[in-house]
């Protein structure tokens, strides 16, 4: 069963490091709220599975002035696509 | 692994240290509520959450209810085993003999399977 992992805190939370340890094939990661700051230093990311899709909620990037410098590993999505992704995966794991 | 976990309904990932916030207490409440409604709960302590399962907690010193006592009582609700992430313990210089007796160490690989096979996952 696949999971959509959501991360909503800044990199100092190390949530991405925890999440990365438990990724399965077909899982995806979505950065939202303060999680979008992960986009500013992708070199510090842990190793992810090659199959892991990475998404970012566009509204939160725009609000924080990050939309221009976005790394091309991250696909920006809107809320409608967020809903769609929620349905495409068996469950959501929110790293709180 | 597949057969033992396949009927896990809820996996709880407890990731916060106890007492500093109410997250640890809330997670315990969720586990009891779920168990009362006959859900199969897999309770995993991860990152700072491993501090919740240290033995010898005496929270009367800070006028709080002992979290460890609550966790020990979970067997009454059918939650016999608690799991702690071995990497999180190692990173914090802790070992199994410092933890509550019903805690079992698990690898990242095992936790990955719990997450993948569970119907829902909650982190707190």
Backbone of each chain as ProteinMPNN parsed JSONL, in Angstrom:
{"seq_chain_A": "XXXXXXXXXXXXXXXXXXXXXXXXXXXXXXXXXXXXXXXXXXXXXXXXXXXXXXXXXXXXXXXXXXXXXXXXXXXXXXXXXXXXXXXXXXXXXXXX", "coords_chain_A": {"N_chain_A": [[0.851, -1.197, 0.0], [0.561, 2.178, -0.861], [1.889, 5.329, 0.323], [1.201, 8.789, 0.895], [3.38, 11.097, 1.908], [3.33, 13.835, 4.025], [4.993, 16.869, 4.712], [5.317, 19.442, 6.946], [6.929, 21.176, 8.315], [9.872, 23.239, 9.006], [13.301, 22.606, 7.772], [14.818, 22.277, 10.14], [13.406, 20.612, 11.746], [14.039, 18.1, 10.951], [12.297, 16.301, 9.804], [12.178, 15.286, 7.204], [14.362, 13.583, 7.103], [13.578, 11.558, 8.889], [11.276, 10.614, 7.613], [12.364, 9.723, 5.174], [13.664, 7.379, 5.83], [11.707, 5.483, 5.893], [10.447, 5.089, 3.459], [8.489, 3.543, 0.949], [8.31, 1.755, -2.196], [6.624, 3.608, -4.671], [5.644, 5.497, -2.972], [5.014, 8.981, -2.174], [6.183, 12.343, -1.617], [5.018, 15.295, -0.122], [5.616, 18.671, 0.169], [4.424, 21.132, 2.312], [2.973, 24.115, 3.807], [5.274, 25.27, 6.272], [7.049, 23.373, 5.463], [7.87, 23.834, 2.882], [10.242, 25.187, 2.907], [12.214, 23.323, 2.753], [12.925, 23.223, 0.143], [14.945, 24.99, -0.34], [17.505, 24.063, 0.13], [18.465, 21.545, -1.328], [20.643, 19.932, -1.388], [21.158, 19.052, 1.139], [19.372, 17.108, 1.572], [18.283, 13.831, 2.628], [19.077, 10.553, 1.259], [16.753, 9.566, -1.13], [14.289, 7.216, -2.352], [14.665, 6.324, -5.784], [12.255, 6.215, -7.118], [10.577, 7.895, -5.783], [8.194, 10.389, -5.88], [8.194, 13.934, -5.742], [6.44, 16.574, -4.397], [5.236, 19.979, -4.178], [3.267, 22.353, -2.463], [1.894, 24.856, -4.234], [0.748, 27.337, -3.427], [1.88, 27.739, -0.89], [4.57, 28.023, -1.457], [4.49, 30.37, -2.999], [3.5, 32.197, -1.103], [5.645, 32.362, 0.617], [7.666, 33.419, -0.858], [9.223, 31.723, -2.447], [8.823, 30.644, -4.921], [10.172, 31.234, -7.27], [12.694, 30.149, -7.219], [12.629, 27.483, -7.333], [13.6, 24.075, -7.045], [14.14, 21.677, -9.625], [13.425, 19.077, -9.023], [11.155, 19.168, -7.599], [7.727, 19.094, -7.989], [5.377, 21.521, -8.528], [2.155, 21.876, -7.145], [-1.451, 22.379, -7.097], [-4.338, 22.852, -4.875], [-6.36, 21.192, -5.826], [-5.01, 19.169, -7.128], [-3.681, 18.153, -4.942], [-5.793, 16.988, -3.531], [-6.407, 15.03, -5.384], [-4.012, 13.521, -5.34], [-4.189, 12.566, -2.739], [-6.205, 10.744, -3.011], [-5.084, 8.978, -4.795], [-3.204, 7.585, -3.358], [-2.919, 5.015, -0.82], [-2.96, 5.836, 1.801], [-2.389, 8.704, 3.955], [0.503, 9.95, 5.394], [1.138, 12.12, 7.79], [3.799, 13.949, 8.761], [4.1, 15.027, 11.766]], "CA_chain_A": [[0.0, 0.0, 0.0], [1.423, 3.366, -0.974], [1.594, 6.444, 1.228], [1.592, 10.163, 0.572], [3.971, 11.654, 3.131], [3.324, 15.292, 4.0], [5.942, 17.491, 5.638], [4.855, 20.83, 7.079], [7.806, 21.965, 9.193], [11.145, 23.634, 8.384], [14.305, 21.543, 7.835], [15.377, 22.045, 11.481], [12.629, 19.525, 12.357], [14.589, 16.822, 10.454], [11.201, 15.398, 9.436], [12.463, 14.591, 5.94], [15.292, 12.497, 7.432], [12.793, 10.455, 9.457], [10.393, 10.117, 6.559], [13.142, 9.041, 4.136], [14.028, 6.037, 6.302], [10.585, 4.539, 5.83], [9.751, 5.178, 2.171], [8.309, 2.332, 0.15], [8.087, 1.98, -3.631], [5.315, 4.163, -4.995], [5.303, 6.575, -2.05], [5.327, 10.331, -2.629], [6.357, 13.331, -0.55], [4.468, 16.618, -0.429], [5.995, 19.752, 1.08], [3.419, 22.18, 2.42], [3.197, 25.052, 4.915], [6.699, 25.571, 6.432], [7.842, 22.325, 4.816], [8.374, 24.298, 1.588], [11.624, 25.671, 3.058], [13.108, 22.233, 2.36], [13.324, 23.401, -1.251], [16.059, 25.933, -0.486], [18.811, 23.396, 0.179], [18.209, 20.137, -1.648], [21.885, 19.147, -1.179], [21.147, 18.472, 2.486], [18.333, 16.073, 1.676], [18.754, 12.45, 2.722], [18.875, 9.788, 0.024], [15.368, 9.107, -1.292], [14.153, 6.195, -3.392], [14.574, 6.948, -7.113], [10.859, 6.251, -7.578], [9.778, 8.808, -4.96], [7.794, 11.661, -6.485], [8.225, 15.007, -4.755], [5.528, 17.644, -4.752], [5.176, 21.114, -3.267], [2.009, 23.071, -2.612], [2.305, 26.119, -4.847], [0.313, 28.462, -2.591], [2.808, 27.956, 0.221], [5.806, 28.555, -2.05], [4.214, 31.766, -3.38], [3.348, 32.996, 0.11], [6.939, 32.517, 1.289], [8.654, 33.986, -1.786], [10.146, 30.659, -2.872], [8.38, 29.989, -6.157], [11.077, 31.505, -8.395], [13.97, 29.443, -7.087], [12.287, 26.095, -7.03], [14.416, 23.003, -7.598], [13.291, 20.965, -10.591], [12.939, 17.788, -8.498], [9.868, 19.374, -6.933], [6.631, 19.474, -8.877], [4.417, 22.365, -7.815], [0.77, 21.455, -7.378], [-2.488, 23.18, -6.434], [-5.12, 22.072, -3.916], [-7.126, 20.158, -6.525], [-4.081, 18.05, -7.346], [-3.458, 17.61, -3.587], [-6.928, 16.086, -3.28], [-6.237, 13.897, -6.298], [-2.919, 12.697, -4.807], [-4.693, 11.904, -1.531], [-7.018, 9.608, -3.452], [-4.243, 8.026, -5.527], [-2.425, 6.777, -2.414], [-3.79, 4.305, 0.12], [-3.092, 6.621, 3.035], [-1.521, 9.874, 4.116], [1.286, 9.983, 6.631], [1.541, 13.515, 8.049], [4.907, 13.968, 9.729], [3.819, 16.159, 12.651]], "C_chain_A": [[0.885, 1.244, 0.0], [0.952, 4.472, -0.04], [1.986, 7.763, 0.581], [2.091, 10.78, 1.876], [3.928, 13.177, 3.041], [4.249, 15.827, 5.09], [5.606, 18.968, 5.73], [5.707, 21.655, 8.047], [9.149, 22.227, 8.519], [12.19, 22.523, 8.552], [14.887, 21.309, 9.233], [14.599, 20.955, 12.223], [13.217, 18.157, 12.034], [13.495, 15.81, 10.092], [11.494, 14.618, 8.153], [13.408, 13.406, 6.181], [14.531, 11.289, 7.985], [11.947, 9.795, 8.386], [11.169, 9.263, 5.563], [13.493, 7.614, 4.529], [12.945, 5.013, 6.003], [9.814, 4.594, 4.51], [9.642, 3.811, 1.509], [8.152, 2.731, -1.316], [6.697, 2.568, -3.854], [4.86, 5.255, -4.037], [5.648, 7.929, -2.676], [5.462, 11.241, -1.421], [5.746, 14.651, -1.014], [4.943, 17.607, 0.628], [4.877, 20.785, 1.104], [3.684, 22.995, 3.681], [4.714, 25.313, 5.048], [7.615, 24.505, 5.835], [8.441, 22.784, 3.5], [9.808, 24.83, 1.696], [12.648, 24.565, 2.788], [13.638, 22.443, 0.94], [14.579, 24.249, -1.388], [17.421, 25.252, -0.423], [18.665, 21.901, -0.062], [19.466, 19.284, -1.452], [21.899, 18.487, 0.19], [20.078, 17.393, 2.647], [18.962, 14.706, 1.895], [18.522, 11.741, 1.392], [17.428, 9.292, -0.011], [15.347, 7.989, -2.328], [14.042, 6.888, -4.74], [13.123, 7.101, -7.58], [10.015, 7.289, -6.82], [9.471, 10.107, -5.695], [7.759, 12.722, -5.393], [7.373, 16.175, -5.245], [5.642, 18.787, -3.745], [3.882, 21.868, -3.516], [2.303, 24.516, -3.022], [1.946, 27.337, -3.991], [1.345, 28.797, -1.507], [4.175, 28.449, -0.261], [5.636, 30.028, -2.385], [4.195, 32.652, -2.137], [4.699, 33.307, 0.742], [8.035, 33.025, 0.363], [9.632, 32.962, -2.333], [9.85, 30.125, -4.27], [9.353, 30.184, -7.32], [12.315, 30.613, -8.387], [13.78, 27.94, -6.927], [13.174, 25.073, -7.76], [13.546, 22.138, -8.518], [12.901, 19.537, -10.175], [11.528, 17.919, -7.936], [8.817, 19.807, -7.952], [5.613, 20.283, -8.074], [2.998, 21.943, -8.171], [-0.201, 22.408, -6.677], [-3.33, 22.263, -5.53], [-5.9, 20.941, -4.593], [-6.258, 18.918, -6.748], [-3.747, 17.36, -6.011], [-4.56, 16.604, -3.259], [-6.783, 14.813, -4.119], [-5.151, 12.939, -5.778], [-3.371, 11.911, -3.573], [-5.483, 10.659, -1.896], [-6.165, 8.544, -4.14], [-3.415, 7.139, -4.605], [-3.374, 6.131, -1.399], [-3.982, 5.082, 1.406], [-2.152, 7.812, 3.015], [-0.789, 9.73, 5.434], [1.744, 11.424, 6.829], [2.614, 13.505, 9.118], [4.748, 15.193, 10.61], [4.849, 16.23, 13.764]], "O_chain_A": [[1.839, 1.341, 0.772], [-0.218, 4.541, 0.334], [2.958, 7.848, -0.17], [1.327, 10.961, 2.824], [4.439, 13.751, 2.079], [4.288, 15.324, 6.213], [5.605, 19.672, 4.721], [5.271, 22.696, 8.539], [9.525, 21.528, 7.578], [12.008, 21.613, 9.361], [15.408, 20.224, 9.489], [15.083, 20.429, 13.225], [12.95, 17.176, 12.728], [13.742, 14.604, 10.077], [11.117, 13.454, 8.02], [13.275, 12.359, 5.547], [14.797, 10.149, 7.606], [11.91, 8.57, 8.27], [10.697, 8.204, 5.15], [13.609, 6.739, 3.67], [13.225, 3.821, 5.873], [8.654, 4.187, 4.454], [10.591, 3.027, 1.514], [7.893, 3.892, -1.633], [5.713, 2.084, -3.294], [3.817, 5.874, -4.25], [6.468, 8.011, -3.591], [4.932, 10.958, -0.346], [5.936, 15.067, -2.156], [4.712, 17.417, 1.822], [4.433, 21.258, 0.058], [4.508, 22.62, 4.516], [5.377, 25.554, 4.039], [8.822, 24.716, 5.716], [9.418, 22.199, 3.033], [10.513, 24.915, 0.69], [13.832, 24.853, 2.613], [14.682, 21.901, 0.579], [15.218, 24.234, -2.44], [18.406, 25.824, -0.888], [18.733, 21.096, 0.867], [19.377, 18.06, -1.361], [22.575, 17.476, 0.386], [19.905, 16.837, 3.731], [20.059, 14.445, 1.4], [17.85, 12.27, 0.507], [16.942, 8.684, 0.943], [16.296, 7.839, -3.098], [13.396, 7.93, -4.843], [12.806, 8.009, -8.348], [8.863, 7.53, -7.183], [10.382, 10.837, -6.085], [7.351, 12.452, -4.263], [7.559, 16.689, -6.348], [6.083, 18.592, -2.613], [3.452, 22.005, -4.661], [2.883, 25.29, -2.26], [2.75, 28.259, -3.851], [1.641, 29.962, -1.243], [4.853, 29.198, 0.441], [6.513, 30.843, -2.099], [4.8, 33.724, -2.119], [4.888, 34.372, 1.33], [9.205, 33.06, 0.747], [10.768, 33.311, -2.653], [10.558, 29.242, -4.753], [9.36, 29.386, -8.257], [12.909, 30.357, -9.434], [14.664, 27.231, -6.446], [13.45, 25.214, -8.952], [12.373, 21.897, -8.233], [12.145, 18.867, -10.878], [10.799, 16.935, -7.809], [9.012, 20.776, -8.685], [5.061, 19.808, -7.082], [2.679, 21.689, -9.333], [0.187, 23.149, -5.775], [-3.072, 21.063, -5.432], [-6.082, 19.869, -4.015], [-6.705, 17.784, -6.58], [-3.556, 16.145, -5.961], [-4.289, 15.507, -2.771], [-6.999, 13.697, -3.646], [-5.333, 11.721, -5.772], [-2.994, 10.755, -3.384], [-5.442, 9.652, -1.19], [-6.479, 7.355, -4.081], [-2.971, 6.065, -5.01], [-4.475, 6.624, -1.15], [-5.038, 5.003, 2.034], [-1.253, 7.914, 2.181], [-1.391, 9.425, 6.463], [2.633, 11.899, 6.122], [2.365, 13.098, 10.253], [5.205, 16.279, 10.253], [4.78, 17.12, 14.612]]}, "seq_chain_B": "XXXXXXXXXXXXXXXXXXXXXXXXXXXXXXXXXXXXXXXXXXXXXXXXXXXXXXXXXXXXXXXXXXXXXXXXXXXXXXXXXXXXXXXXXXXXXXXXXXXXXXXXXXXXXXXXXXXXXXXXXXXX", "coords_chain_B": {"N_chain_B": [[7.112, -11.34, 8.3], [5.066, -10.176, 6.817], [2.69, -11.695, 7.373], [2.338, -11.334, 10.12], [1.821, -8.613, 10.417], [-0.303, -7.951, 8.864], [-2.878, -7.462, 9.71], [-2.854, -5.073, 11.023], [-4.482, -2.203, 11.922], [-4.073, 0.437, 12.673], [-1.217, 2.367, 12.764], [0.76, 3.918, 15.093], [2.961, 6.565, 15.281], [4.996, 7.691, 17.575], [6.618, 10.568, 18.204], [7.499, 12.579, 19.864], [9.101, 14.039, 22.708], [8.229, 13.225, 26.126], [6.037, 15.102, 28.372], [7.052, 17.798, 27.802], [5.372, 18.741, 25.845], [1.874, 18.215, 25.021], [1.738, 16.154, 23.258], [2.675, 13.485, 23.529], [1.004, 12.411, 25.478], [-1.46, 12.701, 24.187], [-1.117, 10.922, 22.083], [-1.024, 8.515, 23.458], [-3.657, 8.528, 24.445], [-5.037, 8.3, 22.016], [-4.248, 5.742, 21.248], [-5.463, 4.165, 23.207], [-8.172, 4.772, 22.817], [-8.479, 3.766, 20.22], [-7.931, 1.071, 20.657], [-9.989, 0.334, 22.381], [-12.092, 0.407, 20.652], [-11.625, -1.884, 19.311], [-9.594, -1.872, 17.372], [-6.594, -2.871, 15.728], [-3.627, -2.002, 17.069], [-0.483, -0.708, 16.305], [2.198, 0.385, 18.024], [4.66, 2.638, 17.811], [7.763, 3.948, 18.808], [9.7, 6.708, 18.055], [12.42, 8.744, 16.892], [12.577, 11.636, 18.999], [10.556, 10.531, 20.448], [11.338, 8.152, 21.658], [12.159, 8.791, 24.176], [9.89, 8.67, 25.677], [9.551, 6.056, 26.535], [11.417, 5.467, 28.448], [12.448, 3.795, 31.395], [11.754, 4.048, 34.973], [10.549, 6.6, 35.219], [9.563, 9.433, 37.02], [7.186, 11.337, 37.288], [5.849, 12.722, 39.2], [7.455, 14.505, 40.35], [7.316, 16.748, 38.773], [4.717, 17.331, 38.974], [3.116, 16.006, 37.093], [1.171, 13.509, 35.353], [2.355, 10.202, 35.269], [3.699, 9.164, 32.285], [4.841, 6.776, 31.504], [3.628, 4.891, 33.181], [1.05, 4.851, 32.163], [1.597, 3.821, 29.629], [2.497, 1.297, 30.32], [0.155, 0.178, 31.167], [-1.181, -0.402, 28.887], [-1.371, -3.031, 28.037], [-3.639, -4.015, 29.179], [-5.519, -3.227, 27.432], [-5.094, -4.744, 25.281], [-2.884, -4.05, 23.829], [0.002, -5.32, 23.604], [2.674, -5.163, 22.996], [5.271, -2.756, 22.656], [7.039, -0.781, 20.353], [10.352, 0.29, 19.644], [12.37, 2.421, 17.711], [15.448, 1.344, 16.634], [17.569, 2.874, 15.601], [16.972, 5.473, 16.48], [17.322, 5.186, 19.207], [20.055, 4.583, 19.367], [21.164, 6.951, 18.326], [20.642, 8.586, 20.456], [22.161, 7.638, 22.478], [21.063, 5.621, 24.064], [19.98, 2.504, 25.542], [18.402, -0.754, 25.31], [18.017, -1.799, 27.906], [17.381, 0.367, 29.435], [14.795, 0.894, 29.063], [11.157, 0.566, 29.235], [9.827, -2.654, 30.228], [8.184, -3.942, 28.285], [8.998, -3.084, 25.833], [10.174, -3.484, 22.545], [12.931, -3.655, 20.331], [13.036, -2.319, 17.037], [13.932, -2.417, 13.549], [14.597, 0.052, 10.977], [13.733, -0.953, 8.577], [11.754, -2.786, 9.368], [9.875, -1.033, 10.457], [9.186, 0.39, 8.228], [7.733, -1.56, 6.859], [5.588, -1.943, 8.638], [4.363, 0.596, 8.362], [3.715, 0.592, 5.663], [1.895, -1.542, 5.487], [-0.2, -0.928, 7.117], [-3.525, 0.26, 7.704], [-4.065, 2.897, 8.42], [-1.981, 5.65, 9.392], [-0.651, 7.47, 12.061], [1.113, 10.284, 13.186], [2.605, 11.805, 16.004]], "CA_chain_B": [[6.658, -9.996, 8.635], [3.793, -9.924, 6.138], [1.533, -12.284, 8.02], [2.128, -10.801, 11.469], [1.361, -7.22, 10.45], [-1.277, -7.627, 7.831], [-4.143, -6.987, 10.244], [-2.697, -3.824, 11.758], [-5.338, -1.152, 11.389], [-3.526, 1.766, 12.938], [0.149, 2.473, 13.263], [1.026, 5.196, 15.74], [4.376, 6.906, 15.363], [5.155, 8.688, 18.636], [7.92, 11.184, 17.881], [7.783, 13.731, 20.725], [9.497, 13.751, 24.082], [7.084, 13.376, 27.019], [5.92, 16.217, 29.331], [7.299, 19.135, 27.25], [4.137, 19.119, 25.154], [0.882, 17.175, 25.318], [1.682, 15.218, 22.127], [2.87, 12.107, 23.974], [-0.225, 12.041, 26.184], [-2.51, 12.567, 23.169], [-0.857, 9.699, 21.339], [-1.474, 7.439, 24.349], [-5.128, 8.557, 24.43], [-5.49, 7.767, 20.722], [-4.039, 4.29, 21.229], [-6.487, 3.545, 24.058], [-9.458, 4.919, 22.118], [-8.508, 2.837, 19.087], [-7.976, -0.31, 21.168], [-11.328, 0.127, 22.935], [-12.952, 0.115, 19.5], [-11.148, -3.141, 18.72], [-8.647, -1.715, 16.272], [-5.269, -3.402, 16.036], [-2.736, -0.84, 17.138], [0.969, -0.893, 16.389], [2.651, 1.614, 18.691], [6.107, 2.709, 17.558], [8.424, 5.145, 19.339], [10.638, 7.08, 17.008], [13.047, 10.053, 17.151], [12.506, 12.001, 20.423], [9.526, 9.703, 21.08], [11.9, 7.055, 22.464], [12.254, 9.255, 25.574], [8.643, 8.315, 26.369], [9.558, 4.693, 27.066], [12.458, 5.272, 29.466], [11.88, 3.332, 32.663], [12.047, 4.902, 36.14], [10.029, 7.978, 35.151], [8.838, 9.866, 38.216], [6.697, 12.654, 36.887], [5.268, 13.449, 40.341], [8.408, 15.583, 40.613], [6.869, 17.939, 38.036], [3.252, 17.357, 39.096], [2.431, 15.465, 35.909], [0.838, 12.095, 35.414], [3.446, 9.439, 34.657], [3.352, 8.601, 30.986], [5.292, 5.381, 31.488], [2.59, 4.078, 33.836], [-0.029, 4.709, 31.181], [2.048, 2.927, 28.563], [2.558, -0.058, 30.871], [-1.213, -0.323, 31.327], [-1.789, -0.666, 27.572], [-1.631, -4.463, 27.838], [-5.04, -4.224, 29.571], [-6.349, -2.924, 26.261], [-4.703, -5.623, 24.183], [-1.651, -3.607, 23.162], [0.977, -6.024, 24.446], [4.053, -4.814, 22.675], [5.598, -1.417, 22.185], [8.244, -0.886, 19.532], [11.2, 1.486, 19.588], [13.281, 2.441, 16.563], [16.802, 1.143, 17.176], [18.438, 4.002, 15.205], [16.681, 6.621, 17.346], [17.956, 4.897, 20.503], [21.507, 4.694, 19.206], [21.491, 8.377, 18.176], [20.486, 9.254, 21.767], [23.004, 6.936, 23.446], [20.206, 4.849, 24.972], [19.943, 1.084, 25.215], [17.148, -1.435, 25.629], [17.829, -2.033, 29.345], [16.894, 1.598, 30.069], [13.421, 1.111, 28.605], [10.086, -0.234, 29.832], [10.051, -4.058, 29.882], [7.474, -4.491, 27.116], [9.478, -2.469, 24.597], [10.994, -4.317, 21.677], [13.597, -2.824, 19.331], [12.76, -2.672, 15.642], [14.771, -1.757, 12.555], [13.898, 0.95, 10.056], [13.092, -1.806, 7.57], [10.526, -3.33, 9.959], [8.916, 0.079, 10.597], [8.724, 0.653, 6.862], [6.698, -2.549, 6.536], [4.415, -1.583, 9.451], [3.705, 1.758, 7.747], [3.176, 0.232, 4.356], [0.79, -2.501, 5.57], [-1.231, -0.453, 8.016], [-4.59, 0.998, 7.016], [-3.804, 4.323, 8.625], [-0.78, 5.966, 10.157], [-0.711, 8.796, 12.688], [2.322, 10.684, 13.909], [2.386, 12.871, 16.99]], "C_chain_B": [[5.255, -9.765, 8.077], [2.589, -10.437, 6.914], [1.273, -11.667, 9.389], [1.518, -9.404, 11.456], [0.132, -6.957, 9.607], [-2.595, -7.134, 8.418], [-3.983, -5.769, 11.153], [-3.58, -2.764, 11.122], [-4.675, 0.209, 11.504], [-2.088, 1.646, 13.413], [0.333, 3.859, 13.851], [2.529, 5.41, 15.782], [4.524, 8.029, 16.384], [6.55, 9.285, 18.518], [8.29, 12.335, 18.798], [8.228, 13.265, 22.102], [8.296, 13.956, 25.001], [7.138, 14.687, 27.811], [6.117, 17.622, 28.75], [6.114, 19.654, 26.463], [3.112, 18.027, 25.46], [0.806, 16.112, 24.221], [1.772, 13.757, 22.581], [1.599, 11.57, 24.647], [-1.38, 11.811, 25.187], [-2.361, 11.261, 22.4], [-1.315, 8.484, 22.155], [-3.005, 7.364, 24.365], [-5.677, 7.957, 23.138], [-5.367, 6.244, 20.716], [-5.12, 3.585, 22.053], [-7.852, 3.607, 23.366], [-9.567, 3.906, 20.988], [-8.653, 1.398, 19.577], [-9.361, -0.635, 21.723], [-12.316, -0.208, 21.806], [-12.409, -1.043, 18.659], [-10.33, -2.964, 17.444], [-7.317, -2.35, 16.702], [-4.273, -2.252, 15.957], [-1.281, -1.295, 17.161], [1.561, 0.424, 16.86], [4.18, 1.671, 18.584], [6.665, 4.035, 18.075], [9.64, 5.453, 18.493], [11.196, 8.462, 17.331], [12.949, 10.393, 18.651], [11.445, 11.197, 21.17], [10.092, 8.581, 21.933], [12.086, 7.482, 23.925], [10.998, 8.905, 26.373], [8.717, 6.96, 27.059], [10.748, 4.421, 27.99], [11.806, 4.742, 30.741], [12.265, 4.3, 33.789], [11.587, 6.344, 35.999], [9.266, 8.286, 36.439], [8.312, 11.271, 37.987], [6.002, 13.391, 38.028], [6.179, 14.636, 40.695], [8.023, 16.862, 39.884], [5.342, 18.011, 37.994], [2.527, 16.933, 37.824], [2.091, 14.001, 36.151], [1.944, 11.316, 34.69], [3.0, 8.813, 33.345], [3.706, 7.119, 30.925], [4.252, 4.448, 32.096], [1.435, 3.812, 32.868], [0.349, 3.731, 30.089], [2.09, 1.476, 29.058], [1.167, -0.68, 30.97], [-1.859, -0.696, 29.992], [-2.096, -2.141, 27.335], [-3.068, -4.808, 28.251], [-5.984, -4.011, 28.397], [-5.933, -3.762, 25.049], [-3.5, -5.145, 23.389], [-0.486, -4.15, 23.997], [2.384, -5.509, 24.238], [4.179, -3.359, 22.246], [6.913, -1.553, 21.408], [9.035, 0.412, 19.59], [12.183, 1.338, 18.432], [14.726, 2.364, 17.065], [17.751, 2.284, 16.787], [18.244, 5.193, 16.138], [17.324, 6.429, 18.72], [19.456, 5.136, 20.418], [21.926, 6.163, 19.115], [21.437, 9.114, 19.507], [21.26, 8.561, 22.872], [22.17, 6.198, 24.498], [20.28, 3.379, 24.581], [18.674, 0.45, 25.79], [16.935, -1.593, 27.136], [17.408, -0.77, 30.109], [15.414, 1.832, 29.784], [12.429, 0.232, 29.367], [10.198, -1.69, 29.349], [9.351, -4.545, 28.615], [7.936, -3.88, 25.786], [10.399, -3.426, 23.848], [11.655, -3.402, 20.649], [13.221, -3.28, 17.925], [13.658, -1.852, 14.716], [13.922, -0.829, 11.699], [13.12, 0.147, 9.017], [11.751, -2.352, 8.102], [9.459, -2.241, 10.079], [8.322, 0.436, 9.235], [7.583, -0.298, 6.491], [5.424, -2.288, 7.348], [3.634, -0.444, 8.779], [2.999, 1.351, 6.466], [1.927, -0.653, 4.475], [-0.379, -2.031, 6.414], [-2.29, 0.329, 7.238], [-4.418, 2.497, 7.201], [-2.61, 4.513, 9.548], [-0.956, 7.345, 10.769], [0.619, 9.088, 13.349], [1.975, 11.816, 14.853], [3.658, 13.078, 17.778]], "O_chain_B": [[4.377, -9.236, 8.759], [1.6, -9.727, 7.096], [0.119, -11.494, 9.781], [0.781, -9.041, 12.373], [-0.417, -5.856, 9.634], [-3.361, -6.463, 7.727], [-4.866, -5.468, 11.957], [-3.449, -2.46, 9.936], [-4.704, 1.02, 10.578], [-1.79, 0.908, 14.352], [0.087, 4.861, 13.18], [3.278, 4.555, 16.253], [4.215, 9.184, 16.091], [7.547, 8.588, 18.708], [9.289, 13.012, 18.554], [7.786, 12.228, 22.596], [7.427, 14.773, 24.698], [8.196, 15.309, 27.899], [5.421, 18.551, 29.159], [5.873, 20.861, 26.414], [3.447, 17.024, 26.09], [-0.084, 15.262, 24.244], [1.043, 12.899, 22.084], [1.184, 10.435, 24.414], [-2.16, 10.869, 25.32], [-3.344, 10.582, 22.105], [-1.912, 7.55, 21.619], [-3.579, 6.277, 24.305], [-6.652, 7.206, 23.155], [-6.26, 5.542, 20.242], [-5.631, 2.539, 21.652], [-8.589, 2.622, 23.334], [-10.603, 3.266, 20.811], [-9.394, 0.605, 18.997], [-9.851, -1.752, 21.555], [-13.243, -0.997, 21.986], [-12.696, -1.161, 17.468], [-10.371, -3.806, 16.548], [-6.971, -2.361, 17.883], [-4.106, -1.619, 14.914], [-0.904, -2.165, 17.946], [1.445, 1.449, 16.188], [4.892, 0.865, 19.183], [6.11, 5.102, 17.812], [10.489, 4.597, 18.245], [10.522, 9.268, 17.973], [13.21, 9.53, 19.49], [11.437, 11.184, 22.401], [9.415, 8.097, 22.84], [12.163, 6.632, 24.813], [11.037, 8.849, 27.602], [8.028, 6.731, 28.053], [11.051, 3.264, 28.282], [10.727, 5.195, 31.12], [13.013, 5.252, 33.57], [12.182, 7.234, 36.606], [8.433, 7.498, 36.886], [8.903, 12.258, 38.426], [5.605, 14.545, 37.868], [5.73, 15.633, 41.261], [8.37, 17.954, 40.335], [4.752, 18.648, 37.122], [1.45, 17.443, 37.516], [2.65, 13.349, 37.033], [2.409, 11.728, 33.628], [2.047, 8.035, 33.302], [2.964, 6.313, 30.364], [4.02, 3.35, 31.59], [0.921, 2.698, 32.775], [-0.467, 2.911, 29.667], [1.764, 0.548, 28.319], [1.011, -1.897, 30.873], [-2.961, -1.244, 29.968], [-2.969, -2.476, 26.534], [-3.649, -5.768, 27.745], [-7.095, -4.54, 28.367], [-6.375, -3.508, 23.929], [-3.131, -5.759, 22.388], [-0.05, -3.523, 24.962], [3.181, -5.427, 25.173], [3.31, -2.812, 21.566], [7.782, -2.346, 21.771], [8.46, 1.5, 19.585], [12.75, 0.268, 18.21], [15.168, 3.221, 17.831], [18.644, 2.628, 17.56], [19.208, 5.844, 16.541], [17.811, 7.384, 19.323], [20.048, 5.797, 21.271], [22.905, 6.578, 19.734], [22.097, 10.139, 19.681], [21.059, 8.842, 24.054], [22.53, 6.159, 25.675], [20.599, 3.044, 23.44], [17.982, 1.03, 26.626], [15.798, -1.53, 27.603], [17.113, -0.84, 31.302], [14.844, 2.838, 30.208], [12.814, -0.717, 30.05], [10.607, -1.942, 28.216], [9.846, -5.448, 27.939], [7.336, -4.131, 24.741], [11.269, -4.076, 24.427], [11.018, -2.476, 20.147], [13.102, -4.476, 17.66], [14.084, -0.748, 15.053], [12.693, -0.911, 11.695], [12.009, 0.508, 8.63], [10.751, -2.377, 7.384], [8.279, -2.494, 9.833], [7.136, 0.737, 9.107], [6.594, 0.113, 5.886], [4.316, -2.396, 6.823], [2.412, -0.508, 8.645], [1.848, 1.714, 6.22], [1.006, -0.536, 3.666], [-1.434, -2.664, 6.426], [-1.985, 0.978, 6.237], [-4.601, 3.274, 6.263], [-2.281, 3.653, 10.365], [-1.361, 8.285, 10.085], [1.191, 8.217, 14.005], [1.153, 12.677, 14.539], [3.703, 13.93, 18.666]]}, "name": "protein", "num_of_chains": 2, "seq": "XXXXXXXXXXXXXXXXXXXXXXXXXXXXXXXXXXXXXXXXXXXXXXXXXXXXXXXXXXXXXXXXXXXXXXXXXXXXXXXXXXXXXXXXXXXXXXXXXXXXXXXXXXXXXXXXXXXXXXXXXXXXXXXXXXXXXXXXXXXXXXXXXXXXXXXXXXXXXXXXXXXXXXXXXXXXXXXXXXXXXXXXXXXXXXXXXXXXXXXXXXXXXXXXXXXXXXXXXXXX"}
